[in-house]
Amino acid sequence: MIAETLLRAATFLTTCGLAAGAAAAPFKLTSPDFAPGGKIHDEQAFDAFGCTGKNLSPALRWSGAPKEAKSFALLVHDPDAPTGGAGWWHWLAYDIPAGTTELAKGAGKVDGSALPAGAASAVTDYGKPGYGGPCPPEGDKPHRYIFTLYALKVAKLDVPADARASLVGFMVNANAIGKATLTGLYGRAKR
């Protein structure tokens, strides 16, 4: 009888531990196009200002998002850009539907046609919406490009279609219930 009770107690505690472990799975953002802390490929680099990339946004995948998430927002920032401290905004996609778990390579088209239905992009520091790839000054140490995916408590952000990074960032942070980051590096040698 005691052995049976101990076995039931052990089974119960193991089950609770597995359930807690499953519930605590981290919110994670990954890319098949670059490893965390790894080099971003030239095809993802910008295609102007002396850069010769293809300006193709990398594929992104995520898992472990909070179950309460009603939408997602992706903000891509270079904090190392020589702008006097503000950094450079490379992509701001928002209103990504809650059921989404990935963005395909090339989803950052300027016209938004490759984003999931209902999603939108804000104007970047390049002056247009969509993905704008890395293009650090020649000879700088490699810059960090921080991809941050936010899980939001709202299905839609209340921002105008021509919203800029500051407004989108404010609304994203005001509605965030979780976030996952992935950082890639990109530099250009001095010619």
Number of C-alpha atoms within 10 A of each C-alpha: 6 7 8 9 10 11 12 12 12 12 12 12 12 12 12 12 12 12 11 11 11 11 12 11 12 15 17 15 22 19 18 10 17 18 14 15 14 14 18 22 17 20 17 23 23 23 18 13 9 11 18 14 17 17 22 21 23 22 17 20 16 17 15 16 23 20 11 13 20 18 23 29 26 22 23 23 23 22 16 18 20 13 9 7 9 12 14 21 26 28 26 28 25 26 24 26 18 19 11 13 15 17 19 15 17 17 22 27 18 15 13 19 13 16 21 16 11 12 18 22 30 28 23 23 16 15 12 17 25 27 30 29 29 30 25 25 18 14 11 15 14 17 21 23 25 20 22 18 27 25 27 29 20 18 16 18 18 13 13 10 11 11 17 20 20 10 14 23 15 10 15 24 16 11 16 18 18 19 20 19 18 21 22 22 20 22 20 17 11 8 5
